[in-house]
């Protein structure tokens, strides 16, 4: 499958997430490798070029990753760019409708939570961050934050306080 969006144009959207410790999965095989490791918690952000991804989802995830507990492993697939990786990630989101952006949390290989686009559209980045932090409190044990508040502030051109 060819990308719908030029990967060069979306590089800054990948970099924001990479700067905060969220690693890209660009192939179906990479997704399978991540999901084969069942122990612990895995977050997968289905990224998008839409405004709610830029203004709500990505910065909200960044804020959530400032929480005292976070998922063990942090990944993203990019809908419209990494199409095979996105399709494969969605196959692991059993019973859930496709949603871009969205955030899925797996624990010990099982999907335990999913934040859909329709929910993200109704929130601002602070609400997304607070909501995901509560989910992380419920399911995760790895110490947070993923990176310093200064790094998040630089990556997303925001103040954290």
C-alpha positions, 0 to 999 in steps of 0.5 A: 500500500502506498502512503496517502500522505507524503512521509516527508511532510509528516516528519514533524508529526513523527518527531514530536512523538519520538522526542517524548519517547513514542517510537514509530512502527512503520511495518506490519512486521514491526507491529507484530514484533511489539505485540508478540511481547505479551508482558506489561503494558503497550500504548499505541497511538494511531496518529493522523494529519487531522486537527484533533490529532495535532491539537488534542491527541499528540499533545494530550499523550505528551501530557499524559506521559508526564504522569507518575506511572506510564505504559512500559512501551510507547508506539505510534502508527501513522494512518495514511502513511504507514498503512500496513502498520496501521492496518495490523495495529487495528487488527489487535484492537479487536472489536473496536471500530477504526479511529484516527486518531486514537490511543489503545492500551494493551496489558499483557497482550490484551486490549484494556482501553481505547480512546476514540477520535469521537472522544478526542474531538470533544476534549482539549489537550489537557482533558486528553492528558488527564483522561489518559493519566487516569487510565495509566494509573489504573493499568500501568506500573512503569515510572513516569514521566517519559521525558522531562517537562522541558522536553515536552514543552520544546517538542510541542511548543507549550508551557507545562505548569 
